[in-house]
Structures are given as structure tokens and as C-alpha cells.
């Protein structure tokens, strides 16, 4: 802590012996040792408390960062869920239109070319989902293939 050499300690001891006297010197030395020990324990305690507070602050920051990343991921998932929900609702509407057109012509004759053209003009172009994995985009195209199959079956009946 202090840069004190052996010669300085000898000088301090001689001066203390002269000033305090040989009778009270052991008692004063013992009291000084106790005070020095208390000072060391107090400094150690303060260092420990400061270190503990720094660690708590780091944990709070990490927790806040984790919370923000979880909230960000949750909002991204909610946005993707909304996009998928809108897409599926649109596809259900398209399928319902085709089923309604087929139900309107049921019992009469097969769907004619003008009726199919009218259904095609009412349908909006198929929307693609902004997904990260290309495998999921090909699976999203399956509902329109079902509609095409239905159209192909009716075209075979008219010929």
C-alpha cells in the first residue's frame, strides 16, 4: 500500500520510542495494529460491495437486452402470423368462390368456358408469402393447384 522500506521503519520505531516512551509503546503498537486491520477489512468490504453492484448492473443489462430481443422476436412472429392469416383468408375466399360457382351450375350442365373466365377474372393474383425458407413457398402454391385440378376436370367433361 505504502512504499516504505526497512530503514524508514527503523526510523519510525526510534522516533516512536523516544516520543511515546518504552512503557506505552507496546500498547500503542497493538492499538495501531488493530486500527490497521480494521482499515484493511473496511477497504476490502467496500471493494466487495462495489464489485457486487457492478455484477448486478451487468446482470440487469443482460436481462434488459434479453427482454428486448424476446419482444422483438415476438413482434416478428406476430407480423408473420398476420401475413399468413391474411393469405389463408384470401385463399379460403377464392375456394369459396369456386365452390359457389360449381354449386350454381350443379344439376344443370358442367361449367362452361365463359363461366370459368368469369371466375378467373374475379380471382385476384395469388399472393406469395415473404418466408425465409424456399420449401415453404412451394407448399403455399398447393391450394391453387387444387383449383387448377378442379378446372381441368370440368374442362375434360365439356370436351
Secondary structure, DSSP 8 states (H G I E B T S, - for coil): -----HHHHHHHHHHHHHHH-TTTHHHHHHHHHHHHHHHHHHHHHHHHHHHHHHHHHHHHHHHHHHHHHHHHHHHHHHHHHHHHHHHHHHHHHHHHHHHHHHHHHTTS----HHHHHHHHHHS--------S-HHHHHHHTHHHHHHHHHHHHHHHHH-
